[in-house]
Amino acid sequence: MFYIIALGLSVPYYYYFEDKVSLYNFDFITTEQFDLAVTYHLIALIAFCIGVLIYYDFSRVKTKLLLNKSFVKSLFINPNIQVNILPAIHVIMFIIILFCGITYGKQIFYREMYLVDGNRTLITLFKLLSFVATLMLSIVFRKNKVIALFYFTTIMLIGIGTGSRLAFVYLAVFALLIYQTSKNTTKDKIILVLNIMLSFIFLSFLMTLRMLPDHGILPYLSSVFNNSKAVGDSIVFNTYYSFIFGVFVSAKTLMENMPDWNNILIAVNPVTGNMAGWYEIAPNMRLNRFAPMSANGEVFTMGKTFTFIFFTVIGVIFTYFETQMRKFFKNKKRVIGFIIALLSILFVGMSFEYNLRSTMRYIYYITFVIVVAGYLSRYSYKIGLVPIPKNSKIED
């Protein structure tokens, strides 16, 4: 769906929209270059669909029935957690604030440079913990709204202060999970739509932060009030950045990247960047200081045959992921199913604007979630953490 929307908007934008946004001047390419990028995206879309059909046709009847079943009603949950997770939330929030203080200090409020020289490991850890805390806060939101909103506001302020695009993920996940715990009324649906719109407007705001002369919470927030056209410009820019810009990034990657099997092997290698040799080629995998080559563009560079094979395999893999996601929904493990769905969406979105290696991580994340969740499902009964339910079966 994202591919269809991106192509559907980028084609009329390129041919008929004269007042182009042209971030980094990527829009100014020849008709032949643009058409080639669109052609490759269409090949990728067709190959992905073929991969889906291949997995479906070779599946067992039980799997086909599962893939055809609707789980809309099961998406709405009543998080009646018997264990009090508020103490854990307090501890996680303390660690987030502590790590942020160690790495950013006062610079979280104001600094001259976008990046800081803090410990990258601690920065990564408190960003990951912020995502975990967001999941937990959405669970306790109905019964502890004040605490949940206070802590989530803290997470968002830290996210804004760092300028991280993950702040958009926090906001979107928080809104979607709260909707999952709702009663699915018309009011709940309206609130969800408004929250999604707000999330994308917020994303466009995050995109402009790196270009500001000063950085931190105070300069970033003040920039909203100093520009009366900010809201309108944000909507236009966000639509462009979310759905159109990625096509031009792929086109520029096709123009500037050279076919190199070593780069592809490093990109799909699941080991750390140091072990894979990523940091040796990383400086060459960027279009400029701010924009990396896109995953789609890197694959397209290898030719149409490789593009077709690659996205056919991706179609098979993602249909397997959907099968596992539906099994989790069926077995009332909705949070795990939702995480798989979210990571799958992030893979598609990231493939338009981030390196192939960065994008491939989401496939490994999903695989890790499936393996760990499956392991816990099988062995939690054996080690006595969960009582064995009467007259029930554990489905793999």
N, C-alpha and C positions, 0 to 999 in steps of 0.2 A: 504493500500500500504506500509506504514512504517513497519507494522508487517512482511509482505512478504519479504521486503528488509532485515530487521534485521535477520530473520531466514535464508534467503538465503545466507547471508554472514557469519553468526556465525557458521553454521554447517561445511562448508569447512574450516573455520578458526580454529575451535576446532580440527578437525580430521586430517587436512593436513598441516596446517601452523605451522612449528616448532619454528620459532623465534617469539614467542608471545610477545605482548606488556605487557599484564598482569598487568594492573593498580591495585594497592593495592593487587596484587597476587590473584585476583578473578578468573583468568582463570584456576588456578590449582585445578580443581575439578574432581571427578571421572566421568566415562562415564555414569553411572547410574544417577548421579545428573544432568548432562548436559541434558541427554535424557528426564528426568522428566520435566525440565524447558521448553524444546522445546515442549513437549506434552501439557503442560498447556497453552503455547502461542497458539498452534494450536486450543485447545478447546476454548480459548477466541476469536480467529479469527472466528471460525465457529459460535459460539454463537452470536457474533456481527452481522454477515451476516443474521442469522435467525431473529434477532431483526429488522433489516432493512426490511426484507421481511414481517414480521408481521405488521409493521407500514404501509407499502405500500399496502398490501392486504386489510387492514381494512380502508384505506383512501377512501375519496370520489373520484369520477371520475375527478373532477376539480383538486384535489391535485395530482393525478397520472399523469395527463397531465403536470402539472407544474414540477414535478420531472423528466419527460422525455424531457423537453424542454432545448435547449442549450442557454446559456447566454454568450457565448464567446465574441460576438461583443459588448455587453453592458458593458463589464468590462473596456472598454477604455473610459475615460471621458475627457471632456474639462472643467476644473475647472474655469468657468467664474463667480467668486464670486463678487457680486456687493459691498459688505461691505468690507472695508479695514481692514484686520485682522493683519496687521503688528504691530500696536500699542499693540495689545493683545500679540503678539509674544515677543515684547520687554519687556513687563511687566513679562511674564512667565519666560523669560530667566534671568531677573534680580532676580526673586525669587529663581530660580534654583541655580544661583551663590551665592546668599545670604545664602541660606540654606546649600549649600556645604561648604561655608566659616565658618559658625557657627559650623557645625558638624565635619568637617575635618581640616579646617584651612590650615596651611602649610603642614600638614601631607598628603594632597592630592598629593603633589609632592614627599615627601619622608617620610617613617616611617619604623620602625623595625618590627612591627606586622601587620598581614593582616587586622585584625579587629580593629576598633577604639571604644572608649568609648563614642562616641557622642550620641545625642538624636536619638533613633531609629525611632521615629515618623517623625522627620524632614528628616531623610535619606530616609524613605519610600516615603514621600511626594515629595522630589525633583526627585526621580527616576520615580514616576508616572507622574510628570509634564514634565519630559524629554521625556516620551513616547507621551504625549499630544503635546508637542512642535515639536516632530518629525513628527507627523501627519500634523500639521499646516505648517511646513516648506516644506513638500513635495507638499502641495497645492500651495504655492507661488513660488515654485522653478523655474517654467518656466519664470516668469516675474521678479523675484528678485533673480537671481542665486548667486550673490556675498553675499548678506545678508544670504540667505538660507544656503550656503556652510559654511560661517563663523560661524553661530550659530550651525549648525550641527556638525562641527569640534569641537566646544567647548563642546557640549554634549558628543561626543565620547571620548574626552580627559578626561572629568570627569568620564565617564563610565569606561575607562581604569584605571584611578587612583584609583577608588574604587575596581577594580577587579570584578565588577558585570557582570554576564552573560547576564544581560539585555542589555548590550551594543551590543551584537549580535542581539538581537531583534530589537533594534533601527536601526542598519545597514540594516537588512533584510527588515524591514517595509519601510524604506526610499527608498530602491532600488525598491521594488515592487510597491509602490505608484507612484513613478516617472514613472515607466513603464506603469502604468495605465493611466497616463496623456499623454502618447506618442501617436504617430500615428501608432504604431504597425508595423513599417517597419523592414526589415531584420537587419538593424543597431541597432534598439531598442532591438530586440530579442537577438542579440549577446551581447549587453551591459548588458542586464538582466542576461544572463547565466554567464558572467564574474563576475558580482556583486554577484550572488549567490555563485559562487565558492570562491570568496574573503571572503564572509560572513562566510562560513564554515571553511576556513583557519583561519580567525580571531577568530572563536569560539575555535579552537584547541589552539590558542595562549592564550586565556583567561583561558583555563583549566590548563595551566602550571603555572599561576601566583601565586597561593596559595603556591606552593612548593618552590618559590624563597626565598633566605635568606633576601632580602630587598624588600620593597613594596612602591608603589606610581608611579606616572607618569614617573618620571625619571628612576628608576630602571627597570620598565617594558619595556619602549621603548628601553633602552640601551641593554636589554637582546636580542633583535632581531638582533642587529648588532654585538654582541659579539660571536654569534654562526653561523658559515657559513652553518651549516647543518639544520638551523632552519626551512627553508621553506619546504624542503623535509620531514623532521621529522614531521612537522606540518600536512602535507597532510596525511601521514600514520596514525598518532595519531588521527587526526580528523575523518577519516573514521572508525577507530576502536571505538572511543568514541561515535560517532553519531549513529552508526548502530549495533555495536557488544557488546560493554561494558554493555548495559542495560540488555541484555539476561543473562549475568553472574551476574549482580546485583540481578536479580530476582531469579537466582539459589541460590545465597548466602542467600537471604532473606528466601527462602524456607528451607534452612538448619538451619538457626539460629532463625527464628521467631517462636513463639508459637501461635496456634489458640486461639483467644480471641475476643469474640463478643463485649466486651466493647471497644476495640481498633477500631473495625470497626465502631461502632456507633459514637465514637468521631471523626473519620476520615470523616464521611459523614455529620456530624453536621454543618450547615451553620453559626452558631453563632460564636462569637469571641473565640480565643484559651483559654482565661481565663474562660469564661462561660462554654465551652465544656469540660474543664479539660485536654486540650491537653498538657499543659506544665508539667503536672504530669507524663505523659507517654512518652513525647518526647525524654528524654535521652535514653530510651530503644528501640527507633525506629530508631536506627542508626547501621550501620555495623562497622563503625569506625569514627574517628573524622571528616573526610571529606566527607564520603559517607553515605547518609541516606538509609534506606530500600526503595525498589521500591514499587510504588502503585500496580503494577502487582503482585509482590511477596507477598504483604500483602493479596491480594485477593486470590491468589493461595494457601496460607497457610490454608485457611478455607476449602479447599477440592474441588474436581472436580464439585460436584453438585452446590455449591455456586458460583464457578467460572462461570459455564455455565449460571446460573440465572442472576448473576451480569452483565455479558457482553451482555446478551440478552436485558436487560433493557437499558444498555448503547447504544446498537444499535437502540432501539426505540427512545431514547432521541435524539440521534444525527441525526436521519432521520427527526425528528421534527425540529431540528435546521436547517438542510439543507432546509426544506420546507420554514421556515421563511426567511432564507438567500435569497432564490430564489424570494420570494415575494418582498424583498427589492430591489433586482436587477431589477425586473420587474417594480417597481414603481420609478425607477431612484434614489434610495437611495443606491448608490454603496458603499459609504464609510462604512455605517452600515453593509452591506452585507459582505464587505471585513473584517471588524473587527470580525464578527462572524466566518468567515472562518479561520482567523488567530488564534483566541482563540481556535478553534476546533483542529487545527494542534498542538498548544502548549500542549493541553491536552494529545494527543497521545504521543508526544515526552517526556513530563514530566513523563508520567506513567511508563517509563522504568527506571528512575533514581532518582525520588523524591518520598517522602511519599505520601500515598493516600490522606491525608488531603490537602497537597499542590496541588495535581493534581485536586481534586474535586472543588477547588476554581474556576477553569476555566468554569465549568458547571454553577456555580452560577454567574460568570461574564457574560456569554453569556445570561443567563436568565434575568439578570439585563438590559443588552443592549436591548434585545428584548422588555421587558416591557416598559422601558423608551422611546425607539424609537416609539413603538406603541402608547403610551400615547401622545407623542408630535404630531404624525401624525394625531391623531383623534381630539385633542383639540387646536392645533395651529390655525386651521380655526375658531373654535368657539370663541376664545379670540381675534381674529383679527390680529394675528401676520403674517399670510400668507393670501393673498387674495384668495377667492374661485375661482378656474379656471372654465371657462365656458365650458359647455358640457363635463365635466369630472367627474369621480367618484373616490372617495378615497377607495382604496381596502385594506381590513384588512389583 
